């Protein structure tokens, strides 16, 4: 959604300037020290880069520009007026500060509000505990928020930008370019309103596409979320209708995964289980059925809940998998074979289980197998006949082998601990 909305000329120009601010200030420790000096009495929010693949980075880039615009401009002006910096650096600082005008802060106010609301919905959709019903609610709330922009939000943005410019002693009017007119410059409030409405329309259409597909899925499975109302729906007849609708949706070529009438009867039995158990989530219902060994008694309920719980809400899990794969197989491990890559990926995915494993017995068993085996009892008996010198040599051999065994254990323990720490998902 953000990608589609950020493709217009003025918006793309705005994000290029936001990225330019970060690159310029972070390109030198001296410039960054000047920035930290101006921010130390306000907050720790510093300019952030914009990542082309991680869209949540855009809200991180907007926060310092929305909350600390005066400190960033003061930093640029100080760099401009400090003779210790090279002339080209001073000229670049002046150019960036001049570009942070009324139009720039209008876009800051717009995108800060849009991205703040979008970021909440995005994190909710990418949550491990998220479900389809919660996703529909988030998208519906976001669509309502964006639709409200058509009425009075644009005037609020203009007022906020005007207030920021007055406080920073910046001319709060749109400046018309002296060069040939292009689509990357906004010359009036009407053009700014048209640009915001265009952004808003693209965002709403993008949400509508996702909302329709999820809404159709929710209409089929929504009754499984309302497990506390099974008895109520059973008496008014709506439960049987929804069970039959779900059966038709899961039927292909005359074969269905469930039977609607059996599902209706089994849900009646499950409703009594819900009353006796502390059920707060749909996953708790499936766990309660498995704990009571009832999966053979209510097979249609088990199948329906498995389909519901395994339906992905977003592509966040798949994207995180590929991101982690890139961290595991980096350029230092370019010659890694598939078998070792699979093993490292399993350790990374199941990091919680890997952290709970006791390594001492595994290390001892592995070291005992790999260590060179020798019989020390026979040598000890021979030393009784060979004298003190033979006994001394036998004890030296025992200590050497024990030292090798301890060395192998330490190396295995070190590399296993290092591997788990490196592969742990933060």
VOLOVO-959914 format. One record per residue (C-alpha): residue number from 1; residue in three letters; x, y, z. Coordinates in steps of 0.05 Angstrom, whole numbers. Each point is the difference from the previous one (the first is absolute). Layout:
<rs>
<NUM; "ALA"; <X; Y; Z>>
...
</rs>
This chain:
<rs>
<1; "UNK"; <0; 0; 0>>
<2; "UNK"; <56; 49; 20>>
<3; "UNK"; <39; -19; -63>>
<4; "UNK"; <-59; 17; -45>>
<5; "UNK"; <-15; 65; 36>>
<6; "UNK"; <72; 25; -2>>
<7; "UNK"; <10; -4; -76>>
<8; "UNK"; <-25; 69; -18>>
<9; "UNK"; <49; 56; -18>>
<10; "UNK"; <-6; 47; 61>>
<11; "UNK"; <-3; -59; 49>>
<12; "UNK"; <61; -34; -31>>
<13; "UNK"; <37; 66; 3>>
<14; "UNK"; <-19; 7; 74>>
<15; "UNK"; <27; -69; 18>>
<16; "UNK"; <64; 13; -39>>
<17; "UNK"; <11; 62; 43>>
<18; "UNK"; <-14; -39; 64>>
<19; "UNK"; <53; -52; -20>>
<20; "UNK"; <48; 56; -20>>
<21; "UNK"; <-5; 30; 70>>
<22; "UNK"; <20; -66; 32>>
<23; "UNK"; <56; -14; -49>>
<24; "UNK"; <29; 70; 8>>
<25; "UNK"; <-1; 2; 76>>
<26; "UNK"; <24; -72; 9>>
<27; "UNK"; <55; 6; -51>>
<28; "UNK"; <48; 32; 50>>
<29; "UNK"; <11; -9; 75>>
<30; "UNK"; <11; 75; 6>>
<31; "UNK"; <-68; 16; -31>>
<32; "UNK"; <-33; -53; 43>>
<33; "UNK"; <32; 29; 62>>
<34; "UNK"; <-31; 68; -17>>
<35; "UNK"; <-68; -34; -7>>
<36; "UNK"; <7; -36; 67>>
<37; "UNK"; <19; 66; 33>>
<38; "UNK"; <-66; 32; -24>>
<39; "UNK"; <-41; -61; 18>>
<40; "UNK"; <28; -16; 69>>
<41; "UNK"; <-49; 46; 36>>
<42; "UNK"; <-61; -23; -39>>
<43; "UNK"; <-1; -75; -15>>
<44; "UNK"; <41; -56; -29>>
<45; "UNK"; <-38; -1; -66>>
<46; "UNK"; <51; 6; -56>>
<47; "UNK"; <-11; -3; -75>>
<48; "UNK"; <-10; -70; -26>>
<49; "UNK"; <11; -30; -69>>
<50; "UNK"; <-57; -23; -46>>
<51; "UNK"; <4; -73; -18>>
<52; "UNK"; <-31; -20; -67>>
<53; "UNK"; <-23; -68; 27>>
<54; "UNK"; <-18; 16; 72>>
<55; "UNK"; <-58; 49; -4>>
<56; "UNK"; <-2; 10; 76>>
<57; "UNK"; <65; 39; -8>>
<58; "UNK"; <-39; 58; -30>>
<59; "UNK"; <-36; 15; 65>>
<60; "UNK"; <67; -3; 36>>
<61; "UNK"; <27; 51; -50>>
<62; "UNK"; <-61; 45; 11>>
<63; "UNK"; <2; 3; 76>>
<64; "UNK"; <62; 45; 8>>
<65; "UNK"; <-23; 46; -56>>
<66; "UNK"; <-68; 8; 32>>
<67; "UNK"; <23; 6; 73>>
<68; "UNK"; <68; 34; -6>>
<69; "UNK"; <-1; 41; -65>>
<70; "UNK"; <31; 61; 33>>
<71; "UNK"; <61; -39; 26>>
<72; "UNK"; <13; -30; -69>>
<73; "UNK"; <-3; 67; -35>>
<74; "UNK"; <44; 31; 54>>
<75; "UNK"; <51; -55; -12>>
<76; "UNK"; <1; 14; -75>>
<77; "UNK"; <7; 75; 12>>
<78; "UNK"; <57; -10; 48>>
<79; "UNK"; <36; -45; -50>>
<80; "UNK"; <-12; 54; -53>>
<81; "UNK"; <31; 55; 43>>
<82; "UNK"; <59; -40; 28>>
<83; "UNK"; <64; 14; -37>>
<84; "UNK"; <33; -65; 22>>
<85; "UNK"; <-44; -38; -50>>
<86; "UNK"; <18; -2; -73>>
<87; "UNK"; <-35; 49; -45>>
<88; "UNK"; <-37; -54; -39>>
<89; "UNK"; <-27; -29; 66>>
<90; "UNK"; <-23; 69; 22>>
<91; "UNK"; <-34; 12; -67>>
<92; "UNK"; <-36; -68; 4>>
<93; "UNK"; <-24; 15; 71>>
<94; "UNK"; <-28; 67; -24>>
<95; "UNK"; <-35; -33; -59>>
<96; "UNK"; <-33; -53; 45>>
<97; "UNK"; <-23; 52; 50>>
<98; "UNK"; <-31; 43; -55>>
<99; "UNK"; <-38; -60; -27>>
<100; "UNK"; <-32; -12; 68>>
<101; "UNK"; <-55; 51; -15>>
<102; "UNK"; <-75; 5; 9>>
<103; "UNK"; <-14; -54; -52>>
<104; "UNK"; <49; -47; 34>>
<105; "UNK"; <-33; 6; 68>>
<106; "UNK"; <-69; -8; -30>>
<107; "UNK"; <21; -68; -26>>
<108; "UNK"; <33; -16; 68>>
<109; "UNK"; <-66; 12; 35>>
<110; "UNK"; <-39; -41; -51>>
<111; "UNK"; <46; -60; -2>>
<112; "UNK"; <12; 0; 76>>
<113; "UNK"; <-74; -9; 13>>
<114; "UNK"; <-11; -51; -56>>
<115; "UNK"; <62; -41; 17>>
<116; "UNK"; <-15; 0; 75>>
<117; "UNK"; <-68; -31; -12>>
<118; "UNK"; <25; -47; -54>>
<119; "UNK"; <58; -23; 43>>
<120; "UNK"; <-48; -22; 56>>
<121; "UNK"; <-41; -41; -50>>
<122; "UNK"; <62; -28; -32>>
<123; "UNK"; <30; -25; 66>>
<124; "UNK"; <-66; -30; 19>>
<125; "UNK"; <-5; -38; -65>>
<126; "UNK"; <72; -26; 6>>
<127; "UNK"; <-10; -22; 72>>
<128; "UNK"; <8; -75; 12>>
<129; "UNK"; <-65; -2; 40>>
<130; "UNK"; <-40; 38; -53>>
<131; "UNK"; <-60; -33; -32>>
<132; "UNK"; <-44; 15; -60>>
<133; "UNK"; <-55; 32; 41>>
<134; "UNK"; <49; 48; 33>>
<135; "UNK"; <30; 16; -68>>
<136; "UNK"; <-68; 19; -27>>
<137; "UNK"; <-12; 45; 59>>
<138; "UNK"; <68; 34; -9>>
<139; "UNK"; <-11; 12; -74>>
<140; "UNK"; <-71; 25; 12>>
<141; "UNK"; <26; 50; 53>>
<142; "UNK"; <55; 23; -47>>
<143; "UNK"; <-49; 10; -57>>
<144; "UNK"; <-45; 41; 45>>
<145; "UNK"; <59; 42; 21>>
<146; "UNK"; <20; 14; -72>>
<147; "UNK"; <-71; 16; -22>>
<148; "UNK"; <-3; 53; 53>>
<149; "UNK"; <56; 38; -37>>
<150; "UNK"; <-48; 18; -55>>
<151; "UNK"; <-39; 47; 46>>
<152; "UNK"; <43; 43; 46>>
<153; "UNK"; <68; -31; 9>>
<154; "UNK"; <35; 39; -55>>
<155; "UNK"; <-16; 67; 33>>
<156; "UNK"; <29; -28; 65>>
<157; "UNK"; <65; -19; -35>>
<158; "UNK"; <7; 69; -30>>
<159; "UNK"; <-12; 32; 68>>
<160; "UNK"; <52; -45; 34>>
<161; "UNK"; <51; 15; -54>>
<162; "UNK"; <-14; 74; 5>>
<163; "UNK"; <10; -2; 75>>
<164; "UNK"; <67; -37; -8>>
<165; "UNK"; <24; 51; -52>>
<166; "UNK"; <-20; 59; 43>>
<167; "UNK"; <38; -28; 59>>
<168; "UNK"; <62; -12; -43>>
<169; "UNK"; <-6; 68; -34>>
<170; "UNK"; <-12; -32; -69>>
<171; "UNK"; <-45; 31; -52>>
<172; "UNK"; <-65; -38; 3>>
<173; "UNK"; <-20; 4; -73>>
<174; "UNK"; <9; -46; -59>>
<175; "UNK"; <58; 24; -43>>
<176; "UNK"; <-8; -4; -75>>
<177; "UNK"; <61; -25; -37>>
<178; "UNK"; <38; 51; -42>>
<179; "UNK"; <18; -54; -50>>
<180; "UNK"; <-46; -33; -49>>
<181; "UNK"; <-60; -28; 36>>
<182; "UNK"; <4; -74; 16>>
<183; "UNK"; <-44; -48; 37>>
<184; "UNK"; <49; -3; 59>>
<185; "UNK"; <-19; 68; 27>>
<186; "UNK"; <-64; 21; 36>>
<187; "UNK"; <-19; 73; -9>>
<188; "UNK"; <-65; 7; 39>>
<189; "UNK"; <-42; -30; 55>>
<190; "UNK"; <-48; -27; -53>>
<191; "UNK"; <55; -40; -33>>
<192; "UNK"; <22; -25; 68>>
<193; "UNK"; <-71; -23; 15>>
<194; "UNK"; <-3; -35; -67>>
<195; "UNK"; <65; -35; 14>>
<196; "UNK"; <-23; -23; 69>>
<197; "UNK"; <-66; -24; -28>>
<198; "UNK"; <37; -39; -53>>
<199; "UNK"; <44; -33; 53>>
<200; "UNK"; <-62; -15; 42>>
<201; "UNK"; <-37; -30; -59>>
<202; "UNK"; <56; -47; -18>>
<203; "UNK"; <6; -22; 72>>
<204; "UNK"; <-75; -13; 7>>
<205; "UNK"; <-2; -40; -64>>
<206; "UNK"; <59; -42; 22>>
<207; "UNK"; <-32; -15; 67>>
<208; "UNK"; <-67; -16; -33>>
<209; "UNK"; <32; -56; -41>>
<210; "UNK"; <29; -33; 62>>
<211; "UNK"; <-63; 13; 40>>
<212; "UNK"; <-46; -34; -49>>
<213; "UNK"; <41; -65; -3>>
<214; "UNK"; <6; -3; 76>>
<215; "UNK"; <-73; 19; 10>>
<216; "UNK"; <-23; -58; -44>>
<217; "UNK"; <43; -48; 42>>
<218; "UNK"; <-25; 29; 65>>
<219; "UNK"; <-73; -7; -20>>
<220; "UNK"; <11; -75; -6>>
<221; "UNK"; <40; -12; 64>>
<222; "UNK"; <-25; 56; 45>>
<223; "UNK"; <-47; -46; 38>>
<224; "UNK"; <59; -41; 24>>
<225; "UNK"; <29; 61; 36>>
<226; "UNK"; <-65; 11; 39>>
<227; "UNK"; <7; -65; 39>>
<228; "UNK"; <-36; 30; 60>>
<229; "UNK"; <-64; 8; -41>>
<230; "UNK"; <-5; -71; -28>>
<231; "UNK"; <-61; -16; 42>>
<232; "UNK"; <-35; 66; -17>>
<233; "UNK"; <12; -10; -75>>
<234; "UNK"; <-21; -72; 5>>
<235; "UNK"; <-69; 19; 25>>
<236; "UNK"; <-13; 55; -51>>
<237; "UNK"; <22; -44; -58>>
<238; "UNK"; <58; 43; -25>>
<239; "UNK"; <53; -50; 21>>
<240; "UNK"; <-27; -54; -46>>
<241; "UNK"; <-2; 49; -59>>
<242; "UNK"; <72; 22; 10>>
<243; "UNK"; <23; -73; 5>>
<244; "UNK"; <-34; -16; -66>>
<245; "UNK"; <31; 62; -32>>
<246; "UNK"; <69; -21; 23>>
<247; "UNK"; <-11; -70; -28>>
<248; "UNK"; <-18; 28; -69>>
<249; "UNK"; <62; 45; 1>>
<250; "UNK"; <45; -59; 17>>
<251; "UNK"; <-30; -45; -54>>
<252; "UNK"; <37; -13; -65>>
<253; "UNK"; <-18; -50; -54>>
<254; "UNK"; <-54; -29; 45>>
<255; "UNK"; <49; -13; 57>>
<256; "UNK"; <-4; 40; 65>>
<257; "UNK"; <48; 3; 58>>
<258; "UNK"; <-57; 3; 51>>
<259; "UNK"; <-73; -18; 7>>
<260; "UNK"; <-45; 58; 18>>
<261; "UNK"; <-50; -39; 42>>
<262; "UNK"; <54; -37; 38>>
<263; "UNK"; <37; 65; 13>>
<264; "UNK"; <-64; 30; 29>>
<265; "UNK"; <-8; -58; 48>>
<266; "UNK"; <73; -1; 20>>
<267; "UNK"; <0; 75; 15>>
<268; "UNK"; <-57; -12; 48>>
<269; "UNK"; <45; -49; 38>>
<270; "UNK"; <59; 47; -3>>
<271; "UNK"; <-43; 56; 29>>
<272; "UNK"; <-5; -39; 65>>
<273; "UNK"; <75; -9; 1>>
<274; "UNK"; <9; 76; -8>>
<275; "UNK"; <-42; 12; 62>>
<276; "UNK"; <44; -45; 43>>
<277; "UNK"; <67; 24; -27>>
<278; "UNK"; <34; 67; 4>>
<279; "UNK"; <-5; 16; -75>>
<280; "UNK"; <23; 68; -23>>
<281; "UNK"; <25; -14; -70>>
<282; "UNK"; <-20; -45; -58>>
<283; "UNK"; <66; -37; 7>>
<284; "UNK"; <-20; -18; 72>>
<285; "UNK"; <-61; -38; -27>>
<286; "UNK"; <43; -44; -44>>
<287; "UNK"; <50; -11; 57>>
<288; "UNK"; <-57; -19; 47>>
<289; "UNK"; <-27; -51; -50>>
<290; "UNK"; <69; -31; -8>>
<291; "UNK"; <14; 0; 76>>
<292; "UNK"; <-65; -37; 12>>
<293; "UNK"; <15; -47; -58>>
<294; "UNK"; <-65; 18; -35>>
<295; "UNK"; <28; 9; -70>>
<296; "UNK"; <-32; -65; -23>>
<297; "UNK"; <-67; 20; 30>>
<298; "UNK"; <-4; 68; -34>>
<299; "UNK"; <41; -7; -64>>
<300; "UNK"; <-38; 53; -39>>
<301; "UNK"; <12; 52; 54>>
<302; "UNK"; <75; -17; 1>>
<303; "UNK"; <5; 7; -76>>
<304; "UNK"; <-39; 66; 0>>
<305; "UNK"; <44; 31; 54>>
<306; "UNK"; <64; -25; -32>>
<307; "UNK"; <-19; 33; -66>>
<308; "UNK"; <-18; 64; 38>>
<309; "UNK"; <63; 3; 42>>
<310; "UNK"; <48; -17; -57>>
<311; "UNK"; <-27; 52; -48>>
<312; "UNK"; <55; 54; -6>>
<313; "UNK"; <-23; 70; 15>>
<314; "UNK"; <58; 34; -36>>
<315; "UNK"; <65; -17; -34>>
<316; "UNK"; <40; 25; 60>>
<317; "UNK"; <21; -70; 22>>
<318; "UNK"; <26; -18; -70>>
<319; "UNK"; <38; 66; -6>>
<320; "UNK"; <33; -10; 68>>
<321; "UNK"; <21; -70; -21>>
<322; "UNK"; <37; 26; -61>>
<323; "UNK"; <31; 56; 40>>
<324; "UNK"; <26; -50; 51>>
<325; "UNK"; <25; -45; -56>>
<326; "UNK"; <41; 58; -27>>
<327; "UNK"; <31; 10; 68>>
<328; "UNK"; <18; -74; 7>>
<329; "UNK"; <29; -10; -69>>
<330; "UNK"; <43; 62; -8>>
<331; "UNK"; <61; 8; -44>>
<332; "UNK"; <45; -33; 53>>
<333; "UNK"; <-43; -63; -5>>
<334; "UNK"; <-8; 1; -75>>
<335; "UNK"; <25; -72; -7>>
<336; "UNK"; <-49; -28; 50>>
<337; "UNK"; <-37; -63; -22>>
<338; "UNK"; <-75; -9; 5>>
<339; "UNK"; <2; -48; 58>>
<340; "UNK"; <38; 47; 46>>
<341; "UNK"; <-43; 59; -22>>
<342; "UNK"; <-63; -39; 18>>
<343; "UNK"; <29; -17; 69>>
<344; "UNK"; <19; 72; 14>>
<345; "UNK"; <-68; 24; -23>>
<346; "UNK"; <-35; -49; 47>>
<347; "UNK"; <42; 26; 58>>
<348; "UNK"; <-18; 71; -18>>
<349; "UNK"; <-74; -14; -9>>
<350; "UNK"; <-5; -42; 64>>
<351; "UNK"; <45; 47; 40>>
<352; "UNK"; <-44; -5; 62>>
<353; "UNK"; <9; -75; 2>>
<354; "UNK"; <74; 6; -15>>
<355; "UNK"; <10; 47; 58>>
<356; "UNK"; <-34; -48; 48>>
<357; "UNK"; <44; -60; -18>>
<358; "UNK"; <51; -24; 51>>
<359; "UNK"; <65; -9; -38>>
<360; "UNK"; <42; -35; 53>>
<361; "UNK"; <-23; -71; -13>>
<362; "UNK"; <2; 10; -75>>
<363; "UNK"; <70; 29; 3>>
<364; "UNK"; <25; -55; 46>>
<365; "UNK"; <-29; -55; -45>>
<366; "UNK"; <27; 32; -64>>
<367; "UNK"; <69; 11; 31>>
<368; "UNK"; <3; -71; 26>>
<369; "UNK"; <-15; -28; -69>>
<370; "UNK"; <51; 45; -35>>
<371; "UNK"; <56; -8; 52>>
<372; "UNK"; <53; -54; -13>>
<373; "UNK"; <-17; -61; 42>>
<374; "UNK"; <55; -36; 40>>
<375; "UNK"; <-1; -53; 54>>
<376; "UNK"; <34; 29; 61>>
<377; "UNK"; <-16; -58; 48>>
<378; "UNK"; <47; -49; -35>>
<379; "UNK"; <56; 51; -2>>
<380; "UNK"; <-11; 12; 74>>
<381; "UNK"; <9; -74; 16>>
<382; "UNK"; <63; -4; -42>>
<383; "UNK"; <29; 59; 37>>
<384; "UNK"; <-3; -40; 65>>
<385; "UNK"; <51; -47; -31>>
<386; "UNK"; <40; 52; -40>>
<387; "UNK"; <15; 47; 57>>
<388; "UNK"; <-12; 72; 17>>
<389; "UNK"; <23; 26; -68>>
<390; "UNK"; <-55; -38; -37>>
<391; "UNK"; <-52; 23; 50>>
<392; "UNK"; <21; 72; -11>>
<393; "UNK"; <-6; -7; -75>>
<394; "UNK"; <-70; -32; 7>>
<395; "UNK"; <-25; 58; 43>>
<396; "UNK"; <29; 50; -49>>
<397; "UNK"; <-39; -34; -57>>
<398; "UNK"; <-64; 3; 41>>
<399; "UNK"; <9; 74; 14>>
<400; "UNK"; <14; 14; -74>>
<401; "UNK"; <-62; -36; -23>>
<402; "UNK"; <-43; 33; 53>>
<403; "UNK"; <29; 68; -22>>
<404; "UNK"; <-19; -16; -73>>
<405; "UNK"; <-70; -19; 21>>
<406; "UNK"; <-10; 64; 39>>
<407; "UNK"; <28; 41; -58>>
<408; "UNK"; <-50; -32; -48>>
<409; "UNK"; <-57; 14; 49>>
<410; "UNK"; <20; 73; 6>>
<411; "UNK"; <4; 10; -75>>
<412; "UNK"; <-68; -33; -12>>
<413; "UNK"; <-32; 41; 55>>
<414; "UNK"; <29; 64; -27>>
<415; "UNK"; <-22; -10; -72>>
<416; "UNK"; <-70; -24; 18>>
<417; "UNK"; <-11; 60; 46>>
<418; "UNK"; <28; 47; -53>>
<419; "UNK"; <-45; -30; -53>>
<420; "UNK"; <-63; 5; 42>>
<421; "UNK"; <14; 72; 18>>
<422; "UNK"; <14; 19; -73>>
<423; "UNK"; <-63; -34; -26>>
<424; "UNK"; <-47; 23; 55>>
<425; "UNK"; <-58; 41; -27>>
<426; "UNK"; <-5; 67; 35>>
</rs>
